Amino acid sequence: MRYAALIDAVGDRLVAEFPDCPGCQAAGDTPETVVREARAALHRWLEACLAEGAAPPRPSVAVVSRDWFEWIDLEPDLARRMLLRWVVAKRISRRELARRTGLSEDAIATLHDERVRPTAELLDGVARALGVVGASVRGAAPSAGDPRTATAPSAGDPRTATARRRAVAATRRRSRGSGA
């Protein structure tokens, strides 16, 4: 499961914000730092929602409209706990969830066992059953042409560094031009 972090240059710093998680932001001096800090901030923000007993917001299907964004993946254990919270909030029985996912009730029961690391198949199936778009924890390639699952280049992609430099330069030019 992943959330989009929208990244802009503000003065000499880079700031990441999560439109799905109001108030969740992170900053850094370099692209690598802002992404690392954004991942930590998102995890803390979502953990706080769970600790308060709230259902965290689902990742949106909004088309990203910034020069630069990064997909921030969740750890499988955090994804499991969030999916469980959403299942409980929707009052879906184990039997019904098994039917919707095409998995056994025993497999669904492992979601409740914190000692068992959930499989990608289980998390993906439950996410799809709940209608969470782009929720794959496997990092599977999105279908071509589907804007709901469009991804930024991966960290190993040589286009990433160039895209980041251009995005940082463009957002810094805009912030200087607007008097900010």
C-alpha positions as CSV (number, residue, x, y, z in Angstrom):
1,M,0.0,0.0,0.0
2,R,1.3,3.4,-0.8
3,Y,0.6,7.1,-0.5
4,A,1.7,10.0,-2.8
5,A,4.0,12.5,-1.3
6,L,3.9,15.8,-3.2
7,I,7.3,17.6,-3.0
8,D,8.0,21.3,-3.5
9,A,11.0,23.5,-2.9
10,V,10.4,26.1,-0.3
11,G,13.4,28.4,0.0
12,D,16.5,26.2,0.4
13,R,14.5,23.2,1.6
14,L,12.4,20.6,0.0
15,V,9.0,19.9,1.6
16,A,6.9,16.8,1.2
17,E,3.2,16.8,2.0
18,F,0.6,14.1,1.9
19,P,-2.8,15.3,0.5
20,D,-4.5,12.2,2.0
21,C,-3.1,12.8,5.5
22,P,-3.9,16.4,6.6
23,G,-0.9,18.0,8.4
24,C,1.5,15.2,7.6
25,Q,4.6,16.9,6.2
26,A,8.4,16.4,6.1
27,A,11.4,18.5,5.0
28,G,14.9,17.9,4.0
29,D,17.9,19.5,2.2
30,T,18.3,16.8,-0.5
31,P,15.9,14.7,-2.5
32,E,17.0,11.6,-0.6
33,T,16.6,13.2,2.8
34,V,13.1,14.6,2.1
35,V,11.9,11.2,0.8
36,R,13.4,9.4,3.9
37,E,11.8,11.9,6.2
38,A,8.5,11.8,4.4
39,R,8.4,8.0,4.8
40,A,9.1,8.4,8.6
41,A,6.5,11.2,8.9
42,L,3.8,9.2,7.1
43,H,4.4,6.1,9.2
44,R,4.2,8.1,12.4
45,W,1.1,9.9,11.3
46,L,-0.7,6.7,10.4
47,E,0.5,5.0,13.6
48,A,-1.0,7.9,15.5
49,C,-4.4,7.5,13.8
50,L,-4.4,3.8,14.7
51,A,-3.3,4.5,18.3
52,E,-6.2,7.0,18.7
53,G,-8.6,4.4,17.5
54,A,-9.4,6.3,14.2
55,A,-9.6,4.7,10.8
56,P,-6.7,6.2,8.8
57,P,-7.6,7.7,5.4
58,R,-7.3,5.5,2.4
59,P,-4.8,6.4,-0.3
60,S,-6.7,8.5,-2.9
61,V,-7.0,7.9,-6.6
62,A,-6.4,11.5,-7.4
63,V,-4.1,12.2,-10.3
64,V,-0.9,13.7,-9.0
65,S,-0.6,17.2,-10.4
66,R,2.9,18.3,-9.3
67,D,6.2,18.4,-11.0
68,W,7.6,16.0,-8.4
69,F,6.0,13.3,-6.3
70,E,7.1,10.1,-4.8
71,W,5.1,7.0,-3.9
72,I,5.8,6.1,-0.2
73,D,5.2,2.4,0.5
74,L,4.0,1.2,3.9
75,E,5.5,-1.7,5.8
76,P,3.4,-4.8,5.6
77,D,2.6,-4.8,9.3
78,L,1.3,-1.2,9.2
79,A,-0.7,-2.1,6.0
80,R,-2.2,-5.1,7.8
81,R,-3.3,-3.1,10.8
82,M,-4.8,-0.4,8.6
83,L,-6.7,-2.9,6.5
84,L,-8.0,-4.5,9.7
85,R,-9.2,-1.2,10.9
86,W,-11.0,-0.6,7.6
87,V,-12.6,-4.1,7.7
88,V,-13.9,-3.5,11.2
89,A,-15.2,0.0,10.3
90,K,-17.1,-1.5,7.4
91,R,-18.3,-4.4,9.6
92,I,-17.3,-7.1,7.1
93,S,-17.3,-10.6,8.5
94,R,-14.4,-12.9,8.1
95,R,-16.5,-15.2,5.9
96,E,-17.6,-12.2,3.7
97,L,-14.0,-11.0,3.4
98,A,-12.8,-14.5,2.4
99,R,-15.6,-14.6,-0.3
100,R,-14.6,-11.1,-1.6
101,T,-10.9,-11.9,-1.7
102,G,-11.1,-15.5,-3.0
103,L,-8.9,-16.6,-0.1
104,S,-9.8,-19.1,2.7
105,E,-11.2,-18.0,6.1
106,D,-8.1,-19.4,7.7
107,A,-5.9,-17.1,5.5
108,I,-8.1,-14.1,6.5
109,A,-7.7,-15.2,10.2
110,T,-3.9,-14.7,10.0
111,L,-4.6,-10.9,9.6
112,H,-5.5,-10.9,13.3
113,D,-2.3,-12.7,14.4
114,E,0.4,-10.2,15.0
115,R,3.0,-12.9,15.2
116,V,2.4,-13.9,11.6
117,R,3.9,-11.7,8.9
118,P,1.1,-11.2,6.3
119,T,1.7,-12.4,2.8
120,A,1.6,-10.0,-0.1
121,E,-1.2,-12.0,-1.7
122,L,-3.3,-11.6,1.5
123,L,-2.7,-7.9,1.8
124,D,-3.4,-7.3,-1.9
125,G,-6.6,-9.4,-1.8
126,V,-8.0,-7.6,1.2
127,A,-7.0,-4.2,-0.2
128,R,-8.8,-5.0,-3.5
129,A,-11.8,-6.3,-1.6
130,L,-12.0,-2.9,0.3
131,G,-11.5,-0.9,-2.9
132,V,-8.1,0.5,-2.0
133,V,-6.7,1.5,-5.4
134,G,-3.0,1.1,-6.1
135,A,-2.6,-0.8,-2.9
136,S,-0.2,-3.5,-4.1
137,V,2.5,-4.3,-1.6
138,R,4.4,-6.4,-4.1
139,G,5.5,-3.4,-6.2
140,A,3.8,-4.9,-9.2
141,A,4.0,-2.9,-12.4
142,P,0.8,-0.8,-13.0
143,S,-1.2,-1.3,-16.1
144,A,-0.1,0.9,-18.9
145,G,-2.2,4.0,-19.4
146,D,-4.1,3.8,-16.1
147,P,-3.6,7.2,-14.4
148,R,-4.8,5.8,-11.1
149,T,-1.7,3.7,-10.9
150,A,0.9,5.9,-12.6
151,T,4.2,5.7,-10.9
152,A,7.3,8.0,-10.7
153,P,10.5,6.4,-11.9
154,S,12.1,4.1,-9.3
155,A,15.1,5.1,-7.3
156,G,17.4,3.0,-9.6
157,D,16.1,4.6,-12.7
158,P,18.6,7.0,-14.3
159,R,15.8,9.4,-15.2
160,T,15.0,9.9,-11.5
161,A,18.0,12.1,-10.7
162,T,17.4,14.3,-13.8
163,A,13.6,14.5,-13.1
164,R,14.3,15.5,-9.5
165,R,16.9,18.2,-10.5
166,R,14.4,19.6,-13.0
167,A,11.5,19.6,-10.5
168,V,13.6,21.2,-7.8
169,A,14.8,23.9,-10.2
170,A,11.3,24.5,-11.5
171,T,9.7,24.8,-8.0
172,R,12.5,27.0,-6.8
173,R,12.1,29.3,-9.8
174,R,8.3,29.5,-9.1
175,S,8.8,30.2,-5.4
176,R,11.2,33.0,-6.2
177,G,8.9,34.5,-8.9
178,S,5.9,34.5,-6.5
179,G,7.7,36.5,-3.9
180,A,7.7,33.7,-1.4
